[in-house]
Amino acid sequence: MTVVVDTNVFVSAIMSKSGASREVVRWCLKGDIEPLMGNALFNEYEDVAARDELFDVELISRAERGELLDAFFASCRWVAIYYLWRPNLRDEADNHLMELAVAGNASTIITGNKRDFRDSELKFPGIHVQSPAEFLKEGRLKP
């Protein structure tokens, strides 16, 4: 199954020793689901992972975050986006996630900010937007 994993899921996975976000990242690393990566999302991940103020250094150091991020990137399928759909989401900065999902033929965008994907001008009915918990509850992680 091909998915787009929003950066907030990755951050939540790091900040909590358990939970749905951590399970989603674990399945990505194991190769049970295939996360997509594009240039804009890559830059967002790099930026967020470098923000020391977001993370408790007792839980994970900056170097460990970097290693985890590299492993996550290695599990991703890189997709070039040639056409900008601009679904005009509530948060303009999230448009690239939908564009990546369309370009890579993803079935699901996994995010902690579902509300930002409501009321878009362009609809993509084949792409589900789910929280990590919803994704797990529906059994979408089953190979």
Summary of the structure (lengths in Angstrom):
residues: 143
radius of gyration: 14.4
end to end distance: 7.7
largest distance: 43.0
contacts: 435
relative contact order: 0.21
helix: 50%
strand: 11%
